[in-house]
Amino acid sequence: MDLRTPYAFGKTVAAPFAATEKKVREELEREGFGILSEIDVAGKFKEKLGRDFRRYVILGACNPSLAWEALGAELNIGTLLPCNVVVYEADDGGTAVMIMDPVAALSLIGNPAIAGLAGVVKEKLERVLAGV
């Protein structure tokens, strides 16, 4: 992992955007995540603002069994779901993949049951990133 913020972790790869996005989707599926939402940020900026932006997609990923458990422990956790995975064209010509850190995000809740689940989700998302 060569990219890190207080709220996300990720890396850049030398592969083209389309190939990286495809690989991210495959790795998410391998770890039991589905895509609940998808935002083509560049497309929306072009449509709504008439402005160009780098290729940038936000994938709202969800592991149904873990989401079921989380919602059972904390009904309002939906305000912090799904786990966003971002794929974008990096400045160096490669592609960046950034993943929301569920431990950081869900620590806001202060519920020990959620903290344990967040750790499980993070392990899965770290494997997704390693596979890209």
C-alpha positions as CSV (number, residue, x, y, z in Angstrom):
1,M,0.0,0.0,0.0
2,D,1.6,3.2,-1.0
3,L,-1.3,5.6,-0.5
4,R,-2.7,6.4,2.9
5,T,-4.9,9.0,4.5
6,P,-6.5,9.0,8.0
7,Y,-9.7,7.6,6.4
8,A,-8.5,5.5,3.4
9,F,-5.8,3.2,2.1
10,G,-4.7,2.4,-1.4
11,K,-2.1,2.1,-4.0
12,T,-1.2,3.1,-7.6
13,V,-0.6,0.5,-10.3
14,A,0.9,0.9,-13.8
15,A,-2.1,-0.8,-15.4
16,P,-4.6,1.3,-17.5
17,F,-7.8,2.6,-15.8
18,A,-10.2,0.1,-17.5
19,A,-8.1,-2.9,-16.6
20,T,-7.7,-1.8,-13.0
21,E,-11.4,-1.1,-12.6
22,K,-12.2,-4.5,-13.9
23,K,-9.7,-6.1,-11.6
24,V,-11.1,-4.2,-8.6
25,R,-14.6,-5.5,-9.4
26,E,-13.3,-9.1,-9.6
27,E,-11.4,-8.9,-6.3
28,L,-14.4,-7.3,-4.6
29,E,-16.6,-10.2,-5.8
30,R,-14.0,-12.7,-4.7
31,E,-14.3,-11.3,-1.1
32,G,-18.1,-11.4,-1.2
33,F,-18.8,-7.8,-2.0
34,G,-21.4,-6.6,-4.5
35,I,-21.6,-3.1,-6.0
36,L,-24.6,-1.3,-4.6
37,S,-23.9,2.0,-6.3
38,E,-21.6,3.4,-8.9
39,I,-20.7,7.0,-9.7
40,D,-18.9,8.1,-12.8
41,V,-17.5,11.4,-11.3
42,A,-16.0,12.6,-14.6
43,G,-19.3,11.9,-16.4
44,K,-21.3,13.7,-13.8
45,F,-19.0,16.7,-13.8
46,K,-19.2,16.9,-17.6
47,E,-23.0,16.5,-17.5
48,K,-23.7,18.9,-14.7
49,L,-20.9,21.5,-15.0
50,G,-19.7,21.1,-18.5
51,R,-16.2,20.5,-17.1
52,D,-13.6,17.8,-17.9
53,F,-12.1,15.7,-15.1
54,R,-9.9,12.7,-14.9
55,R,-11.5,9.2,-15.1
56,Y,-12.8,8.7,-11.6
57,V,-15.3,6.1,-10.4
58,I,-16.7,5.5,-7.0
59,L,-17.9,2.0,-6.3
60,G,-20.2,1.5,-3.3
61,A,-19.3,-2.0,-2.2
62,C,-21.2,-4.1,0.3
63,N,-20.7,-7.5,1.7
64,P,-24.4,-8.6,2.4
65,S,-23.7,-10.9,5.4
66,L,-21.5,-8.4,7.1
67,A,-23.9,-5.6,6.4
68,W,-26.7,-7.7,7.9
69,E,-24.7,-8.2,11.0
70,A,-23.8,-4.6,11.3
71,L,-27.3,-3.3,10.8
72,G,-28.5,-5.8,13.5
73,A,-26.0,-4.3,15.9
74,E,-26.5,-0.7,15.0
75,L,-29.5,0.3,12.9
76,N,-28.3,3.7,11.9
77,I,-24.9,2.4,10.6
78,G,-26.5,2.7,7.1
79,T,-25.4,6.4,7.2
80,L,-21.8,5.2,6.9
81,L,-22.4,2.4,4.4
82,P,-21.5,1.2,1.8
83,C,-17.7,0.9,1.8
84,N,-16.5,3.2,-1.0
85,V,-13.8,2.0,-3.3
86,V,-12.4,4.7,-5.7
87,V,-10.6,4.1,-8.9
88,Y,-9.0,7.0,-10.8
89,E,-6.4,8.0,-13.3
90,A,-3.3,9.0,-11.4
91,D,-1.1,11.9,-12.3
92,D,1.8,9.6,-13.2
93,G,-0.2,7.9,-16.0
94,G,-1.1,4.9,-13.8
95,T,-4.3,4.2,-12.0
96,A,-5.0,4.7,-8.3
97,V,-7.2,2.6,-6.1
98,M,-8.3,4.0,-2.8
99,I,-10.5,2.2,-0.3
100,M,-12.4,3.7,2.7
101,D,-10.9,2.5,5.9
102,P,-13.9,0.9,7.7
103,V,-12.1,0.8,11.0
104,A,-11.5,4.6,10.9
105,A,-15.0,5.4,9.6
106,L,-16.9,3.0,11.9
107,S,-14.9,4.1,15.0
108,L,-17.3,7.0,15.1
109,I,-20.0,4.7,16.3
110,G,-18.3,3.6,19.5
111,N,-20.0,0.2,19.5
112,P,-17.6,-2.7,20.3
113,A,-19.6,-5.1,18.1
114,I,-19.2,-2.8,15.2
115,A,-15.4,-2.4,15.9
116,G,-15.0,-6.1,15.5
117,L,-16.9,-6.2,12.2
118,A,-15.0,-3.2,10.9
119,G,-11.8,-5.2,11.4
120,V,-13.1,-8.1,9.4
121,V,-14.2,-5.8,6.6
122,K,-10.8,-4.1,6.6
123,E,-9.1,-7.5,6.2
124,K,-11.2,-8.3,3.3
125,L,-10.7,-5.0,1.6
126,E,-6.9,-5.2,2.2
127,R,-7.0,-8.6,0.3
128,V,-9.0,-6.8,-2.5
129,L,-6.2,-4.2,-2.8
130,A,-3.5,-6.8,-2.6
131,G,-5.1,-8.6,-5.6
132,V,-5.2,-5.5,-7.8
